[in-house]
Amino acid sequence: MDSIKLKHSAYSEWVVRNTLYWMSAITSWNLDSSEDSWIILLENADRETRQELDRLLNDYTLRERLMLKTEGVRNSIVENVLASVEARLKK
């Protein structure tokens, strides 16, 4: 197994775990954590596998940033929908 270290400061647990979920179709993996890094053990870390890992890390990093930037708007939408449902139930 090949070991890959990713800094906690660069990748959240959410990003790493979502990435590894999709890597399961490609290779077996184990995830561990040190004080400052995620430690990923990949059974197969050939060039294509590493490229897919990098692609998924990028994808989920962008998704996480988008989620954080739109959190307020999404919460507002949910609150408005729930208030509307509550108002209809009181009628």
TIRO-2110 file (N, C-alpha, C; in Angstrom, 1 decimal):
// TIRO-2110
0.8, -1.2, 0.0, N, 1, A
0.0, 0.0, 0.0, CA, 1, A
0.9, 1.2, 0.0, C, 1, A
0.5, 2.2, -0.8, N, 2, A
1.2, 3.5, -0.8, CA, 2, A
0.5, 4.5, 0.1, C, 2, A
1.3, 5.3, 0.8, N, 3, A
0.9, 6.3, 1.7, CA, 3, A
0.9, 7.7, 1.1, C, 3, A
-0.2, 8.4, 1.3, N, 4, A
-0.4, 9.7, 0.9, CA, 4, A
-0.8, 10.6, 2.1, C, 4, A
-0.1, 11.7, 2.3, N, 5, A
-0.4, 12.6, 3.4, CA, 5, A
-1.0, 13.9, 2.9, C, 5, A
-2.1, 14.3, 3.5, N, 6, A
-2.8, 15.5, 3.2, CA, 6, A
-2.9, 16.3, 4.4, C, 6, A
-2.5, 17.6, 4.4, N, 7, A
-2.6, 18.4, 5.6, CA, 7, A
-4.1, 18.7, 5.9, C, 7, A
-4.3, 18.6, 7.3, N, 8, A
-5.7, 19.0, 7.7, CA, 8, A
-6.0, 20.4, 7.3, C, 8, A
-5.1, 21.3, 7.3, N, 9, A
-5.3, 22.7, 6.9, CA, 9, A
-5.7, 22.8, 5.4, C, 9, A
-5.4, 21.8, 4.6, N, 10, A
-5.7, 21.9, 3.2, CA, 10, A
-7.0, 21.2, 2.8, C, 10, A
-7.4, 20.1, 3.6, N, 11, A
-8.6, 19.3, 3.3, CA, 11, A
-9.3, 19.0, 4.5, C, 11, A
-10.6, 19.3, 4.5, N, 12, A
-11.5, 19.0, 5.7, CA, 12, A
-11.8, 17.5, 5.6, C, 12, A
-12.3, 17.0, 6.7, N, 13, A
-12.7, 15.6, 6.8, CA, 13, A
-13.8, 15.3, 5.8, C, 13, A
-14.7, 16.2, 5.6, N, 14, A
-15.8, 16.0, 4.7, CA, 14, A
-15.3, 15.8, 3.3, C, 14, A
-14.3, 16.6, 2.9, N, 15, A
-13.7, 16.5, 1.5, CA, 15, A
-13.0, 15.1, 1.4, C, 15, A
-12.2, 14.8, 2.4, N, 16, A
-11.4, 13.5, 2.3, CA, 16, A
-12.3, 12.3, 2.3, C, 16, A
-13.3, 12.3, 3.1, N, 17, A
-14.2, 11.1, 3.2, CA, 17, A
-15.1, 11.0, 2.0, C, 17, A
-15.6, 12.1, 1.4, N, 18, A
-16.3, 12.0, 0.2, CA, 18, A
-15.5, 11.6, -1.0, C, 18, A
-14.3, 12.0, -1.0, N, 19, A
-13.3, 11.6, -2.1, CA, 19, A
-13.1, 10.1, -2.0, C, 19, A
-12.8, 9.6, -0.8, N, 20, A
-12.5, 8.2, -0.6, CA, 20, A
-13.7, 7.3, -0.9, C, 20, A
-14.9, 7.8, -0.6, N, 21, A
-16.1, 7.1, -0.9, CA, 21, A
-16.1, 6.7, -2.4, C, 21, A
-15.8, 7.7, -3.3, N, 22, A
-15.8, 7.4, -4.7, CA, 22, A
-14.6, 6.7, -5.2, C, 22, A
-13.5, 6.7, -4.4, N, 23, A
-12.3, 6.0, -4.8, CA, 23, A
-12.5, 4.5, -4.5, C, 23, A
-13.5, 4.1, -3.7, N, 24, A
-13.7, 2.7, -3.4, CA, 24, A
-13.9, 1.9, -4.7, C, 24, A
-14.5, 2.5, -5.7, N, 25, A
-14.7, 1.8, -7.0, CA, 25, A
-13.4, 1.5, -7.7, C, 25, A
-12.4, 2.2, -7.4, N, 26, A
-11.1, 2.1, -8.1, CA, 26, A
-10.0, 1.3, -7.4, C, 26, A
-10.0, 1.5, -6.0, N, 27, A
-9.0, 0.8, -5.2, CA, 27, A
-9.4, 0.7, -3.8, C, 27, A
-8.8, -0.2, -3.1, N, 28, A
-9.0, -0.3, -1.6, CA, 28, A
-8.2, 0.8, -0.9, C, 28, A
-8.7, 1.3, 0.2, N, 29, A
-8.0, 2.4, 0.9, CA, 29, A
-8.2, 2.3, 2.4, C, 29, A
-7.4, 2.9, 3.1, N, 30, A
-7.5, 3.1, 4.6, CA, 30, A
-7.3, 4.5, 4.9, C, 30, A
-8.0, 5.1, 5.9, N, 31, A
-7.8, 6.5, 6.3, CA, 31, A
-7.4, 6.5, 7.7, C, 31, A
-6.3, 7.2, 8.0, N, 32, A
-5.9, 7.5, 9.4, CA, 32, A
-5.6, 8.9, 9.5, C, 32, A
-5.4, 9.4, 10.7, N, 33, A
-5.1, 10.8, 11.0, CA, 33, A
-3.9, 10.9, 12.0, C, 33, A
-3.1, 11.9, 11.7, N, 34, A
-2.0, 12.2, 12.6, CA, 34, A
-2.4, 13.6, 13.2, C, 34, A
-1.6, 14.2, 13.9, N, 35, A
-1.9, 15.5, 14.5, CA, 35, A
-2.2, 16.6, 13.5, C, 35, A
-1.5, 16.5, 12.4, N, 36, A
-1.7, 17.6, 11.4, CA, 36, A
-2.0, 17.1, 10.0, C, 36, A
-2.2, 15.8, 9.8, N, 37, A
-2.4, 15.3, 8.4, CA, 37, A
-3.4, 14.1, 8.4, C, 37, A
-4.0, 14.0, 7.2, N, 38, A
-4.8, 12.8, 6.9, CA, 38, A
-3.8, 11.9, 6.3, C, 38, A
-3.8, 10.6, 6.6, N, 39, A
-2.9, 9.6, 6.0, CA, 39, A
-3.8, 8.6, 5.3, C, 39, A
-3.7, 8.6, 4.0, N, 40, A
-4.4, 7.7, 3.1, CA, 40, A
-3.5, 6.6, 2.6, C, 40, A
-3.9, 5.4, 2.8, N, 41, A
-3.2, 4.2, 2.3, CA, 41, A
-4.0, 3.7, 1.1, C, 41, A
-3.4, 3.7, -0.1, N, 42, A
-4.1, 3.2, -1.3, CA, 42, A
-3.4, 1.9, -1.7, C, 42, A
-4.2, 0.9, -1.9, N, 43, A
-3.7, -0.4, -2.4, CA, 43, A
-3.0, -0.2, -3.8, C, 43, A
-3.7, 0.5, -4.6, N, 44, A
-3.2, 0.8, -6.0, CA, 44, A
-3.0, 2.3, -6.1, C, 44, A
-1.8, 2.8, -6.2, N, 45, A
-1.6, 4.2, -6.4, CA, 45, A
-0.8, 4.5, -7.7, C, 45, A
-1.3, 3.8, -8.7, N, 46, A
-0.6, 4.1, -10.0, CA, 46, A
-1.0, 5.5, -10.5, C, 46, A
-0.5, 5.9, -11.7, N, 47, A
-0.8, 7.3, -12.2, CA, 47, A
-2.2, 7.6, -12.3, C, 47, A
-3.0, 6.7, -12.9, N, 48, A
-4.4, 7.0, -13.1, CA, 48, A
-5.2, 7.1, -11.8, C, 48, A
-4.9, 6.2, -10.8, N, 49, A
-5.5, 6.3, -9.5, CA, 49, A
-5.2, 7.6, -8.8, C, 49, A
-4.0, 8.0, -8.9, N, 50, A
-3.6, 9.2, -8.2, CA, 50, A
-4.2, 10.4, -8.9, C, 50, A
-4.4, 10.4, -10.2, N, 51, A
-5.0, 11.5, -10.9, CA, 51, A
-6.5, 11.5, -10.5, C, 51, A
-7.1, 10.4, -10.4, N, 52, A
-8.5, 10.4, -10.0, CA, 52, A
-8.7, 10.9, -8.5, C, 52, A
-7.8, 10.5, -7.6, N, 53, A
-7.8, 11.0, -6.3, CA, 53, A
-7.7, 12.6, -6.3, C, 53, A
-6.7, 13.1, -7.1, N, 54, A
-6.5, 14.6, -7.2, CA, 54, A
-7.8, 15.2, -7.8, C, 54, A
-8.4, 14.6, -8.8, N, 55, A
-9.6, 15.2, -9.4, CA, 55, A
-10.8, 15.3, -8.4, C, 55, A
-10.9, 14.2, -7.6, N, 56, A
-12.0, 14.1, -6.6, CA, 56, A
-11.7, 15.1, -5.5, C, 56, A
-10.5, 15.2, -5.0, N, 57, A
-10.1, 16.2, -4.0, CA, 57, A
-10.5, 17.6, -4.4, C, 57, A
-10.1, 17.9, -5.7, N, 58, A
-10.5, 19.2, -6.2, CA, 58, A
-12.0, 19.4, -6.3, C, 58, A
-12.7, 18.4, -6.8, N, 59, A
-14.1, 18.5, -6.9, CA, 59, A
-14.8, 18.8, -5.6, C, 59, A
-14.4, 18.0, -4.6, N, 60, A
-15.1, 18.1, -3.3, CA, 60, A
-14.6, 19.4, -2.5, C, 60, A
-13.4, 19.9, -2.8, N, 61, A
-13.0, 21.1, -2.2, CA, 61, A
-13.8, 22.3, -2.8, C, 61, A
-14.1, 22.2, -4.1, N, 62, A
-14.9, 23.3, -4.7, CA, 62, A
-16.4, 23.2, -4.2, C, 62, A
-16.9, 22.0, -4.1, N, 63, A
-18.3, 21.8, -3.5, CA, 63, A
-18.4, 22.4, -2.1, C, 63, A
-17.3, 22.1, -1.3, N, 64, A
-17.4, 22.6, 0.1, CA, 64, A
-17.3, 24.1, 0.1, C, 64, A
-16.5, 24.7, -0.7, N, 65, A
-16.5, 26.2, -0.7, CA, 65, A
-17.8, 26.8, -1.2, C, 65, A
-18.4, 26.1, -2.2, N, 66, A
-19.7, 26.6, -2.6, CA, 66, A
-20.8, 26.4, -1.5, C, 66, A
-20.8, 25.3, -0.8, N, 67, A
-21.7, 25.1, 0.3, CA, 67, A
-21.5, 26.2, 1.4, C, 67, A
-20.3, 26.5, 1.7, N, 68, A
-20.0, 27.5, 2.7, CA, 68, A
-20.5, 28.9, 2.3, C, 68, A
-20.3, 29.2, 1.0, N, 69, A
-20.7, 30.6, 0.5, CA, 69, A
-22.2, 30.7, 0.4, C, 69, A
-22.9, 29.6, 0.2, N, 70, A
-24.3, 29.7, 0.0, CA, 70, A
-25.1, 29.3, 1.2, C, 70, A
-24.5, 29.0, 2.3, N, 71, A
-25.1, 28.5, 3.5, CA, 71, A
-26.2, 29.5, 4.0, C, 71, A
-25.9, 30.7, 4.0, N, 72, A
-26.9, 31.7, 4.5, CA, 72, A
-28.1, 31.7, 3.6, C, 72, A
-28.0, 31.7, 2.3, N, 73, A
-29.1, 31.7, 1.4, CA, 73, A
-29.9, 30.5, 1.5, C, 73, A
-29.2, 29.3, 1.6, N, 74, A
-30.0, 28.1, 1.7, CA, 74, A
-30.8, 28.0, 3.0, C, 74, A
-30.2, 28.5, 4.1, N, 75, A
-30.9, 28.5, 5.4, CA, 75, A
-32.1, 29.4, 5.3, C, 75, A
-31.9, 30.6, 4.6, N, 76, A
-33.1, 31.5, 4.5, CA, 76, A
-34.2, 30.9, 3.7, C, 76, A
-33.9, 30.2, 2.6, N, 77, A
-34.9, 29.5, 1.8, CA, 77, A
-35.6, 28.5, 2.7, C, 77, A
-34.9, 27.7, 3.4, N, 78, A
-35.5, 26.7, 4.3, CA, 78, A
-36.4, 27.3, 5.3, C, 78, A
-36.0, 28.4, 6.0, N, 79, A
-36.8, 29.1, 7.0, CA, 79, A
-38.1, 29.6, 6.4, C, 79, A
-38.0, 30.2, 5.2, N, 80, A
-39.2, 30.7, 4.5, CA, 80, A
-40.1, 29.7, 4.1, C, 80, A
-39.7, 28.5, 3.6, N, 81, A
-40.5, 27.4, 3.3, CA, 81, A
-41.2, 26.9, 4.5, C, 81, A
-40.5, 26.7, 5.6, N, 82, A
-41.1, 26.2, 6.8, CA, 82, A
-42.1, 27.1, 7.4, C, 82, A
-41.8, 28.4, 7.3, N, 83, A
-42.8, 29.4, 7.8, CA, 83, A
-44.0, 29.4, 7.0, C, 83, A
-43.9, 29.2, 5.7, N, 84, A
-45.0, 29.1, 4.8, CA, 84, A
-45.9, 27.9, 5.1, C, 84, A
-45.2, 26.8, 5.3, N, 85, A
-45.9, 25.6, 5.6, CA, 85, A
-46.7, 25.7, 7.0, C, 85, A
-46.0, 26.3, 7.9, N, 86, A
-46.6, 26.5, 9.3, CA, 86, A
-47.8, 27.4, 9.1, C, 86, A
-47.7, 28.5, 8.3, N, 87, A
-48.8, 29.4, 8.2, CA, 87, A
-50.0, 28.7, 7.5, C, 87, A
-49.8, 27.8, 6.6, N, 88, A
-50.9, 27.1, 5.9, CA, 88, A
-51.5, 26.1, 6.9, C, 88, A
-50.7, 25.5, 7.8, N, 89, A
-51.3, 24.6, 8.7, CA, 89, A
-52.2, 25.2, 9.8, C, 89, A
-51.9, 26.5, 10.1, N, 90, A
-52.7, 27.2, 11.0, CA, 90, A
-54.0, 27.7, 10.5, C, 90, A
-54.2, 27.7, 9.2, N, 91, A
-55.4, 28.1, 8.6, CA, 91, A
-56.5, 27.1, 8.7, C, 91, A
END
